[in-house]
Amino acid sequence: MGSLRTLALAGAAVIVTLPAARAADLPPIIQRAPPAVVEEFAGGWYLRGDIGFSSEQVETLFNAQVNNNVAGIRLRNVDRGFDAAPIFGVGVGYQFNQWLRADVTAEYRGAANFHGLDITTFQTAGGPTTAPDSYSASKSAWVFLANAYADLGTWWCVTPFVGAGVGVAYNTISHFRDLGVGSSGAVGGIVSTGFANSATTTNLAWALHAGLAYKATPGMTVELAYRYLNLGSAQTADLVSFDGTQNLGPMHFNDLTSHDVKLGVRWTLQPEQSRPAYYPPVVSKG
């Protein structure tokens, strides 16, 4: 009887341990980890400041009295342009996502010295005569733009971008002088033929941007940018002859454009904190 009891207990022990042994021989059950949890980009407001210099051009100079009413005079332009001048700007913008941002800017464009030279040909009793006719002035402006930019991706903290803007320009022409052939003096004599006081003209302005942005810190980005800027037109006050006897109307500066180079800084008002992606642990059973 004792031996039967012993055999029964041994058989029960084998039956109990058999599933555990089989389970130990099976490969472990691996639960697939869910995808990594990556924090999405959060946009935000930023402030900006810019400095730079301008290289401006003017397509034509035009005075209705001189160009249309003086018979027998032909003008041939030899030189017309502006010296480089400083640019100072500020703005506020919003970064919508890692690809798109926009801002509004206000900038003062410092006085750029203008110089021009025409060769004047006119008829005299002795035949055609030529003489130089030179111009000088200075131009400054306030420009206000609304801009949109596309950031084209980031490599080693450097982000190339392009953009466009539209707004208004307040162009001021000051200290205009016309030094040329006198209308009342001896033939070939050089006298100051006219001068004009300052005047400001309001125009539509538009711009195209391209550049590189470097994220120096989480809250500060440095930009090096090129901009093509169309400033519209400008004009002086009435051009008055050197002796005060003639009012020739304003001198028009038509189609003012500029190639600008700027260095800017953007400060994010609420800089993002860099957070590594979260990878949940792999869970295994068995």
Phi and psi in degrees as GROMACS dihedral restraints (atoms count N, CA, C in turn):
[ dihedral_restraints ]
;  ai    aj    ak    al  type     phi  dphi    fc
    3     4     5     6     1   -64.6    20    10
    4     5     6     7     1   -39.3    20    10
    6     7     8     9     1   -67.0    20    10
    7     8     9    10     1   -34.6    20    10
    9    10    11    12     1   -64.8    20    10
   10    11    12    13     1   -41.2    20    10
   12    13    14    15     1   -62.5    20    10
   13    14    15    16     1   -39.7    20    10
   15    16    17    18     1   -64.7    20    10
   16    17    18    19     1   -43.8    20    10
   18    19    20    21     1   -63.0    20    10
   19    20    21    22     1   -38.3    20    10
   21    22    23    24     1   -65.5    20    10
   22    23    24    25     1   -42.9    20    10
   24    25    26    27     1   -65.6    20    10
   25    26    27    28     1   -39.5    20    10
   27    28    29    30     1   -65.0    20    10
   28    29    30    31     1   -40.5    20    10
   30    31    32    33     1   -63.9    20    10
   31    32    33    34     1   -40.6    20    10
   33    34    35    36     1   -63.5    20    10
   34    35    36    37     1   -39.2    20    10
   36    37    38    39     1   -64.0    20    10
   37    38    39    40     1   -40.0    20    10
   39    40    41    42     1   -64.5    20    10
   40    41    42    43     1   -43.9    20    10
   42    43    44    45     1   -61.4    20    10
   43    44    45    46     1   -40.1    20    10
   45    46    47    48     1   -68.7    20    10
   46    47    48    49     1   -40.2    20    10
   48    49    50    51     1   -83.8    20    10
   49    50    51    52     1   -15.4    20    10
   51    52    53    54     1   -62.1    20    10
   52    53    54    55     1   -48.0    20    10
   54    55    56    57     1   -60.5    20    10
   55    56    57    58     1   -38.3    20    10
   57    58    59    60     1   -64.2    20    10
   58    59    60    61     1   -38.9    20    10
   60    61    62    63     1   -65.9    20    10
   61    62    63    64     1   -42.9    20    10
   63    64    65    66     1   -61.7    20    10
   64    65    66    67     1   -41.9    20    10
   66    67    68    69     1   -63.2    20    10
   67    68    69    70     1   -35.9    20    10
   69    70    71    72     1   -67.5    20    10
   70    71    72    73     1   -30.0    20    10
   72    73    74    75     1   -77.6    20    10
   73    74    75    76     1   -18.9    20    10
   75    76    77    78     1   -77.8    20    10
   76    77    78    79     1   151.2    20    10
   78    79    80    81     1   -67.6    20    10
   79    80    81    82     1   154.9    20    10
   81    82    83    84     1   -66.4    20    10
   82    83    84    85     1   148.9    20    10
   84    85    86    87     1   -89.2    20    10
   85    86    87    88     1   118.6    20    10
   87    88    89    90     1  -104.4    20    10
   88    89    90    91     1   124.2    20    10
   90    91    92    93     1   -88.8    20    10
   91    92    93    94     1   125.5    20    10
   93    94    95    96     1   -65.4    20    10
   94    95    96    97     1   130.7    20    10
   96    97    98    99     1   -73.5    20    10
   97    98    99   100     1   142.3    20    10
   99   100   101   102     1   -66.9    20    10
  100   101   102   103     1   162.8    20    10
  102   103   104   105     1   -58.1    20    10
  103   104   105   106     1   155.8    20    10
  105   106   107   108     1   -62.7    20    10
  106   107   108   109     1   140.4    20    10
  108   109   110   111     1   -93.9    20    10
  109   110   111   112     1   111.5    20    10
  111   112   113   114     1  -111.9    20    10
  112   113   114   115     1   130.2    20    10
  114   115   116   117     1   -69.4    20    10
  115   116   117   118     1   130.4    20    10
  117   118   119   120     1   -73.2    20    10
  118   119   120   121     1   155.7    20    10
  120   121   122   123     1   -64.5    20    10
  121   122   123   124     1   135.5    20    10
  123   124   125   126     1  -112.9    20    10
  124   125   126   127     1   120.5    20    10
  126   127   128   129     1   -72.3    20    10
  127   128   129   130     1   175.9    20    10
  129   130   131   132     1  -176.2    20    10
  130   131   132   133     1   169.7    20    10
  132   133   134   135     1   -81.0    20    10
  133   134   135   136     1   151.8    20    10
  135   136   137   138     1  -145.2    20    10
  136   137   138   139     1   155.8    20    10
  138   139   140   141     1  -107.7    20    10
  139   140   141   142     1   154.0    20    10
  141   142   143   144     1  -141.3    20    10
  142   143   144   145     1   153.3    20    10
  144   145   146   147     1  -138.1    20    10
  145   146   147   148     1   144.1    20    10
  147   148   149   150     1  -138.0    20    10
  148   149   150   151     1   144.9    20    10
  150   151   152   153     1  -131.6    20    10
  151   152   153   154     1   159.0    20    10
  153   154   155   156     1   178.2    20    10
  154   155   156   157     1  -163.8    20    10
  156   157   158   159     1  -143.1    20    10
  157   158   159   160     1   154.8    20    10
  159   160   161   162     1  -108.4    20    10
  160   161   162   163     1   153.7    20    10
  162   163   164   165     1  -132.9    20    10
  163   164   165   166     1    93.3    20    10
  165   166   167   168     1   -95.8    20    10
  166   167   168   169     1   153.5    20    10
  168   169   170   171     1  -134.4    20    10
  169   170   171   172     1   156.9    20    10
  171   172   173   174     1  -129.3    20    10
  172   173   174   175     1   135.1    20    10
  174   175   176   177     1   -73.1    20    10
  175   176   177   178     1   -50.3    20    10
  177   178   179   180     1  -145.2    20    10
  178   179   180   181     1   152.7    20    10
  180   181   182   183     1  -109.6    20    10
  181   182   183   184     1   135.5    20    10
  183   184   185   186     1  -144.6    20    10
  184   185   186   187     1   132.6    20    10
  186   187   188   189     1  -130.2    20    10
  187   188   189   190     1   120.8    20    10
  189   190   191   192     1   -59.5    20    10
  190   191   192   193     1   -39.7    20    10
  192   193   194   195     1   -66.5    20    10
  193   194   195   196     1   -46.1    20    10
  195   196   197   198     1   -74.9    20    10
  196   197   198   199     1   -46.2    20    10
  198   199   200   201     1   -73.3    20    10
  199   200   201   202     1   -29.5    20    10
  201   202   203   204     1  -105.9    20    10
  202   203   204   205     1   -25.9    20    10
  204   205   206   207     1  -109.4    20    10
  205   206   207   208     1    -7.3    20    10
  207   208   209   210     1   -99.8    20    10
  208   209   210   211     1   107.3    20    10
  210   211   212   213     1   -77.4    20    10
  211   212   213   214     1   146.7    20    10
  213   214   215   216     1    80.0    20    10
  214   215   216   217     1     5.9    20    10
  216   217   218   219     1  -109.7    20    10
  217   218   219   220     1   131.9    20    10
  219   220   221   222     1  -123.0    20    10
  220   221   222   223     1   130.5    20    10
  222   223   224   225     1  -108.8    20    10
  223   224   225   226     1   130.8    20    10
  225   226   227   228     1  -121.1    20    10
  226   227   228   229     1   117.8    20    10
  228   229   230   231     1   -75.6    20    10
  229   230   231   232     1   133.7    20    10
  231   232   233   234     1  -107.4    20    10
  232   233   234   235     1   -39.3    20    10
  234   235   236   237     1  -153.2    20    10
  235   236   237   238     1   142.6    20    10
  237   238   239   240     1  -161.8    20    10
  238   239   240   241     1   119.5    20    10
  240   241   242   243     1  -177.7    20    10
  241   242   243   244     1   176.2    20    10
  243   244   245   246     1  -116.5    20    10
  244   245   246   247     1   148.4    20    10
  246   247   248   249     1   -76.0    20    10
  247   248   249   250     1   159.7    20    10
  249   250   251   252     1   -63.5    20    10
  250   251   252   253     1   149.7    20    10
  252   253   254   255     1  -145.6    20    10
  253   254   255   256     1   155.7    20    10
  255   256   257   258     1   -76.6    20    10
  256   257   258   259     1   157.4    20    10
  258   259   260   261     1  -128.2    20    10
  259   260   261   262     1   135.7    20    10
  261   262   263   264     1  -132.2    20    10
  262   263   264   265     1   125.9    20    10
  264   265   266   267     1  -140.7    20    10
  265   266   267   268     1   155.5    20    10
  267   268   269   270     1  -136.9    20    10
  268   269   270   271     1   162.3    20    10
  270   271   272   273     1  -169.9    20    10
  271   272   273   274     1   172.8    20    10
  273   274   275   276     1  -137.3    20    10
  274   275   276   277     1   140.3    20    10
  276   277   278   279     1  -147.3    20    10
  277   278   279   280     1  -179.5    20    10
  279   280   281   282     1  -138.7    20    10
  280   281   282   283     1   130.8    20    10
  282   283   284   285     1   -93.3    20    10
  283   284   285   286     1   109.1    20    10
  285   286   287   288     1   -75.2    20    10
  286   287   288   289     1   -43.5    20    10
  288   289   290   291     1  -158.9    20    10
  289   290   291   292     1  -169.4    20    10
  291   292   293   294     1   -72.9    20    10
  292   293   294   295     1    -4.9    20    10
  294   295   296   297     1  -113.4    20    10
  295   296   297   298     1   -22.5    20    10
  297   298   299   300     1  -135.0    20    10
  298   299   300   301     1   135.1    20    10
  300   301   302   303     1  -148.2    20    10
  301   302   303   304     1   165.6    20    10
  303   304   305   306     1  -150.7    20    10
  304   305   306   307     1   153.1    20    10
  306   307   308   309     1  -153.0    20    10
  307   308   309   310     1   165.3    20    10
  309   310   311   312     1  -117.5    20    10
  310   311   312   313     1   137.4    20    10
  312   313   314   315     1  -130.5    20    10
  313   314   315   316     1   151.4    20    10
  315   316   317   318     1  -129.0    20    10
  316   317   318   319     1   132.3    20    10
  318   319   320   321     1  -141.3    20    10
  319   320   321   322     1   148.5    20    10
  321   322   323   324     1  -107.3    20    10
  322   323   324   325     1   127.4    20    10
  324   325   326   327     1  -103.5    20    10
  325   326   327   328     1   114.2    20    10
  327   328   329   330     1   -63.4    20    10
  328   329   330   331     1   165.0    20    10
  330   331   332   333     1   -62.6    20    10
  331   332   333   334     1   122.2    20    10
  333   334   335   336     1  -105.9    20    10
  334   335   336   337     1   124.5    20    10
  336   337   338   339     1   -70.1    20    10
  337   338   339   340     1   130.2    20    10
  339   340   341   342     1  -102.9    20    10
  340   341   342   343     1   141.6    20    10
  342   343   344   345     1  -142.0    20    10
  343   344   345   346     1   139.4    20    10
  345   346   347   348     1  -147.0    20    10
  346   347   348   349     1   153.8    20    10
  348   349   350   351     1  -143.0    20    10
  349   350   351   352     1   124.2    20    10
  351   352   353   354     1  -113.9    20    10
  352   353   354   355     1   149.5    20    10
  354   355   356   357     1  -101.3    20    10
  355   356   357   358     1   119.6    20    10
  357   358   359   360     1  -100.1    20    10
  358   359   360   361     1   128.3    20    10
  360   361   362   363     1  -114.6    20    10
  361   362   363   364     1   128.1    20    10
  363   364   365   366     1  -144.5    20    10
  364   365   366   367     1   160.4    20    10
  366   367   368   369     1   -91.9    20    10
  367   368   369   370     1   138.6    20    10
  369   370   371   372     1  -130.5    20    10
  370   371   372   373     1   176.1    20    10
  372   373   374   375     1   -61.4    20    10
  373   374   375   376     1   -28.1    20    10
  375   376   377   378     1   -90.8    20    10
  376   377   378   379     1     2.7    20    10
  378   379   380   381     1   115.5    20    10
  379   380   381   382     1  -173.1    20    10
  381   382   383   384     1   -63.9    20    10
  382   383   384   385     1   139.4    20    10
  384   385   386   387     1  -129.6    20    10
  385   386   387   388     1   140.5    20    10
  387   388   389   390     1  -116.3    20    10
  388   389   390   391     1   148.1    20    10
  390   391   392   393     1  -156.4    20    10
  391   392   393   394     1   154.5    20    10
  393   394   395   396     1   -77.7    20    10
  394   395   396   397     1   151.7    20    10
  396   397   398   399     1  -136.9    20    10
  397   398   399   400     1   110.2    20    10
  399   400   401   402     1  -110.9    20    10
  400   401   402   403     1   151.5    20    10
  402   403   404   405     1  -126.3    20    10
  403   404   405   406     1   150.4    20    10
  405   406   407   408     1  -147.0    20    10
  406   407   408   409     1   150.7    20    10
  408   409   410   411     1  -171.1    20    10
  409   410   411   412     1  -179.7    20    10
  411   412   413   414     1  -135.7    20    10
  412   413   414   415     1   149.4    20    10
  414   415   416   417     1  -130.9    20    10
  415   416   417   418     1   133.5    20    10
  417   418   419   420     1  -132.1    20    10
  418   419   420   421     1   169.0    20    10
  420   421   422   423     1  -160.7    20    10
  421   422   423   424     1   152.7    20    10
  423   424   425   426     1  -110.0    20    10
  424   425   426   427     1   131.8    20    10
  426   427   428   429     1  -129.3    20    10
  427   428   429   430     1   131.2    20    10
  429   430   431   432     1  -122.7    20    10
  430   431   432   433     1   124.5    20    10
  432   433   434   435     1  -131.6    20    10
  433   434   435   436     1   146.0    20    10
  435   436   437   438     1  -106.1    20    10
  436   437   438   439     1   123.3    20    10
  438   439   440   441     1  -122.4    20    10
  439   440   441   442     1   149.0    20    10
  441   442   443   444     1  -128.8    20    10
  442   443   444   445     1   141.3    20    10
  444   445   446   447     1  -131.0    20    10
  445   446   447   448     1   146.7    20    10
  447   448   449   450     1  -112.7    20    10
  448   449   450   451     1   117.1    20    10
  450   451   452   453     1   -84.1    20    10
  451   452   453   454     1   129.6    20    10
  453   454   455   456     1   -99.1    20    10
  454   455   456   457     1    18.5    20    10
  456   457   458   459     1   112.2    20    10
  457   458   459   460     1   159.8    20    10
  459   460   461   462     1  -124.7    20    10
  460   461   462   463     1   131.1    20    10
  462   463   464   465     1  -132.2    20    10
  463   464   465   466     1   122.0    20    10
  465   466   467   468     1    51.0    20    10
  466   467   468   469     1    44.6    20    10
  468   469   470   471     1    70.4    20    10
  469   470   471   472     1     7.2    20    10
  471   472   473   474     1  -107.8    20    10
  472   473   474   475     1   129.3    20    10
  474   475   476   477     1  -123.2    20    10
  475   476   477   478     1   111.2    20    10
  477   478   479   480     1   -73.1    20    10
  478   479   480   481     1   149.0    20    10
  480   481   482   483     1  -147.3    20    10
  481   482   483   484     1   158.4    20    10
  483   484   485   486     1  -132.7    20    10
  484   485   486   487     1   161.5    20    10
  486   487   488   489     1  -168.3    20    10
  487   488   489   490     1   175.8    20    10
  489   490   491   492     1  -148.2    20    10
  490   491   492   493     1   154.7    20    10
  492   493   494   495     1  -148.0    20    10
  493   494   495   496     1   159.4    20    10
  495   496   497   498     1  -144.4    20    10
  496   497   498   499     1   148.4    20    10
  498   499   500   501     1  -179.2    20    10
  499   500   501   502     1  -140.9    20    10
  501   502   503   504     1  -137.1    20    10
  502   503   504   505     1   146.1    20    10
  504   505   506   507     1  -125.2    20    10
  505   506   507   508     1   134.9    20    10
  507   508   509   510     1  -108.8    20    10
  508   509   510   511     1    98.9    20    10
  510   511   512   513     1   -95.1    20    10
  511   512   513   514     1   129.8    20    10
  513   514   515   516     1  -119.0    20    10
  514   515   516   517     1   125.6    20    10
  516   517   518   519     1  -105.9    20    10
  517   518   519   520     1   126.3    20    10
  519   520   521   522     1  -127.6    20    10
  520   521   522   523     1   156.2    20    10
  522   523   524   525     1    56.5    20    10
  523   524   525   526     1    41.9    20    10
  525   526   527   528     1   -75.0    20    10
  526   527   528   529     1   133.0    20    10
  528   529   530   531     1  -134.8    20    10
  529   530   531   532     1   140.3    20    10
  531   532   533   534     1  -120.0    20    10
  532   533   534   535     1   110.7    20    10
  534   535   536   537     1  -109.4    20    10
  535   536   537   538     1   107.2    20    10
  537   538   539   540     1  -156.1    20    10
  538   539   540   541     1  -149.8    20    10
  540   541   542   543     1   -77.0    20    10
  541   542   543   544     1   124.0    20    10
  543   544   545   546     1   -70.1    20    10
  544   545   546   547     1   140.1    20    10
  546   547   548   549     1   -81.1    20    10
  547   548   549   550     1   -14.7    20    10
  549   550   551   552     1  -122.8    20    10
  550   551   552   553     1    -7.1    20    10
  552   553   554   555     1   -89.3    20    10
  553   554   555   556     1  -170.8    20    10
  555   556   557   558     1   -67.2    20    10
  556   557   558   559     1   152.3    20    10
  558   559   560   561     1   -60.3    20    10
  559   560   561   562     1   130.7    20    10
  561   562   563   564     1    84.6    20    10
  562   563   564   565     1    -8.3    20    10
  564   565   566   567     1   -70.3    20    10
  565   566   567   568     1   144.6    20    10
  567   568   569   570     1  -108.7    20    10
  568   569   570   571     1   116.6    20    10
  570   571   572   573     1  -134.0    20    10
  571   572   573   574     1   164.7    20    10
  573   574   575   576     1   -74.6    20    10
  574   575   576   577     1   113.9    20    10
  576   577   578   579     1   -88.9    20    10
  577   578   579   580     1   -18.6    20    10
  579   580   581   582     1  -175.9    20    10
  580   581   582   583     1   162.4    20    10
  582   583   584   585     1  -150.8    20    10
  583   584   585   586     1   161.8    20    10
  585   586   587   588     1  -145.4    20    10
  586   587   588   589     1   146.1    20    10
  588   589   590   591     1   -80.4    20    10
  589   590   591   592     1   173.0    20    10
  591   592   593   594     1   -69.4    20    10
  592   593   594   595     1   150.7    20    10
  594   595   596   597     1  -153.0    20    10
  595   596   597   598     1   150.1    20    10
  597   598   599   600     1  -118.8    20    10
  598   599   600   601     1   135.6    20    10
  600   601   602   603     1  -121.5    20    10
  601   602   603   604     1   137.7    20    10
  603   604   605   606     1   -99.0    20    10
  604   605   606   607     1   130.2    20    10
  606   607   608   609     1  -141.0    20    10
  607   608   609   610     1   156.9    20    10
  609   610   611   612     1   -68.0    20    10
  610   611   612   613     1   137.9    20    10
  612   613   614   615     1  -126.8    20    10
  613   614   615   616     1   148.5    20    10
  615   616   617   618     1  -146.2    20    10
  616   617   618   619     1   158.0    20    10
  618   619   620   621     1  -144.8    20    10
  619   620   621   622     1   154.1    20    10
  621   622   623   624     1  -124.0    20    10
  622   623   624   625     1   134.9    20    10
  624   625   626   627     1  -119.4    20    10
  625   626   627   628     1   150.5    20    10
  627   628   629   630     1  -155.9    20    10
  628   629   630   631     1   143.4    20    10
  630   631   632   633     1  -179.8    20    10
  631   632   633   634     1  -172.3    20    10
  633   634   635   636     1  -125.6    20    10
  634   635   636   637     1   137.4    20    10
  636   637   638   639     1  -118.0    20    10
  637   638   639   640     1   134.4    20    10
  639   640   641   642     1  -118.3    20    10
  640   641   642   643     1   121.8    20    10
  642   643   644   645     1   -83.6    20    10
  643   644   645   646     1    95.7    20    10
  645   646   647   648     1   -72.2    20    10
  646   647   648   649     1   -40.1    20    10
  648   649   650   651     1  -140.3    20    10
  649   650   651   652     1   170.0    20    10
  651   652   653   654     1   -57.5    20    10
  652   653   654   655     1   -24.7    20    10
  654   655   656   657     1  -110.2    20    10
  655   656   657   658     1     0.7    20    10
  657   658   659   660     1  -137.0    20    10
  658   659   660   661     1   131.1    20    10
  660   661   662   663     1  -125.6    20    10
  661   662   663   664     1   134.1    20    10
  663   664   665   666     1  -105.1    20    10
  664   665   666   667     1   135.7    20    10
  666   667   668   669     1  -119.5    20    10
  667   668   669   670     1   141.0    20    10
  669   670   671   672     1  -120.8    20    10
  670   671   672   673     1   119.0    20    10
  672   673   674   675     1  -137.8    20    10
  673   674   675   676     1   151.3    20    10
  675   676   677   678     1  -109.4    20    10
  676   677   678   679     1   144.8    20    10
  678   679   680   681     1  -141.1    20    10
  679   680   681   682     1   132.4    20    10
  681   682   683   684     1   -96.4    20    10
  682   683   684   685     1   125.4    20    10
  684   685   686   687     1  -125.8    20    10
  685   686   687   688     1   126.7    20    10
  687   688   689   690     1  -101.9    20    10
  688   689   690   691     1   119.9    20    10
  690   691   692   693     1  -102.5    20    10
  691   692   693   694     1     2.4    20    10
  693   694   695   696     1    78.7    20    10
  694   695   696   697     1  -134.4    20    10
  696   697   698   699     1  -130.0    20    10
  697   698   699   700     1   172.7    20    10
  699   700   701   702     1  -149.7    20    10
  700   701   702   703     1   167.7    20    10
  702   703   704   705     1  -154.4    20    10
  703   704   705   706     1   158.7    20    10
  705   706   707   708     1   -86.8    20    10
  706   707   708   709     1   175.6    20    10
  708   709   710   711     1   -70.3    20    10
  709   710   711   712     1  -178.1    20    10
  711   712   713   714     1   -59.2    20    10
  712   713   714   715     1   134.5    20    10
  714   715   716   717     1   -80.8    20    10
  715   716   717   718     1   121.5    20    10
  717   718   719   720     1  -111.9    20    10
  718   719   720   721     1   138.1    20    10
  720   721   722   723     1   -65.2    20    10
  721   722   723   724     1   159.3    20    10
  723   724   725   726     1   -58.8    20    10
  724   725   726   727     1   -30.4    20    10
  726   727   728   729     1   -95.6    20    10
  727   728   729   730     1     4.5    20    10
  729   730   731   732     1    77.7    20    10
  730   731   732   733     1     7.8    20    10
  732   733   734   735     1   -90.8    20    10
  733   734   735   736     1   -16.6    20    10
  735   736   737   738     1  -127.5    20    10
  736   737   738   739     1   136.4    20    10
  738   739   740   741     1  -110.3    20    10
  739   740   741   742     1   112.7    20    10
  741   742   743   744     1   -99.1    20    10
  742   743   744   745     1     6.6    20    10
  744   745   746   747     1    77.4    20    10
  745   746   747   748     1   176.3    20    10
  747   748   749   750     1   -73.6    20    10
  748   749   750   751     1   154.8    20    10
  750   751   752   753     1   -94.6    20    10
  751   752   753   754     1   126.1    20    10
  753   754   755   756     1   -98.1    20    10
  754   755   756   757     1   131.4    20    10
  756   757   758   759     1  -103.2    20    10
  757   758   759   760     1   104.4    20    10
  759   760   761   762     1   -97.3    20    10
  760   761   762   763     1   138.1    20    10
  762   763   764   765     1    60.5    20    10
  763   764   765   766     1    69.7    20    10
  765   766   767   768     1   -85.1    20    10
  766   767   768   769     1   128.4    20    10
  768   769   770   771     1  -133.9    20    10
  769   770   771   772     1   166.1    20    10
  771   772   773   774     1  -151.9    20    10
  772   773   774   775     1   143.2    20    10
  774   775   776   777     1  -106.3    20    10
  775   776   777   778     1   111.2    20    10
  777   778   779   780     1  -108.6    20    10
  778   779   780   781     1   144.0    20    10
  780   781   782   783     1  -118.6    20    10
  781   782   783   784     1   129.0    20    10
  783   784   785   786     1  -132.7    20    10
  784   785   786   787     1   147.1    20    10
  786   787   788   789     1  -116.6    20    10
  787   788   789   790     1   122.4    20    10
  789   790   791   792     1  -129.6    20    10
  790   791   792   793     1   162.1    20    10
  792   793   794   795     1  -132.9    20    10
  793   794   795   796     1   134.1    20    10
  795   796   797   798     1  -113.5    20    10
  796   797   798   799     1   132.1    20    10
  798   799   800   801     1  -113.2    20    10
  799   800   801   802     1   117.0    20    10
  801   802   803   804     1   -75.9    20    10
  802   803   804   805     1   130.2    20    10
  804   805   806   807     1   -71.9    20    10
  805   806   807   808     1   -32.6    20    10
  807   808   809   810     1  -130.8    20    10
  808   809   810   811     1    80.9    20    10
  810   811   812   813     1   -62.2    20    10
  811   812   813   814     1   141.8    20    10
  813   814   815   816     1   -68.8    20    10
  814   815   816   817     1   142.3    20    10
  816   817   818   819     1   -90.0    20    10
  817   818   819   820     1   128.9    20    10
  819   820   821   822     1   -69.7    20    10
  820   821   822   823     1   121.3    20    10
  822   823   824   825     1  -123.9    20    10
  823   824   825   826     1   127.5    20    10
  825   826   827   828     1   -68.9    20    10
  826   827   828   829     1   154.9    20    10
  828   829   830   831     1   -64.1    20    10
  829   830   831   832     1   145.1    20    10
  831   832   833   834     1   -99.4    20    10
  832   833   834   835     1   120.6    20    10
  834   835   836   837     1  -109.7    20    10
  835   836   837   838     1   112.1    20    10
  837   838   839   840     1   -62.3    20    10
  838   839   840   841     1   146.9    20    10
  840   841   842   843     1   -67.8    20    10
  841   842   843   844     1   151.0    20    10
  843   844   845   846     1   -76.5    20    10
  844   845   846   847     1   128.6    20    10
  846   847   848   849     1  -104.7    20    10
  847   848   849   850     1   128.4    20    10
  849   850   851   852     1  -120.8    20    10
  850   851   852   853     1   149.3    20    10
  852   853   854   855     1  -127.3    20    10
  853   854   855   856     1   139.1    20    10
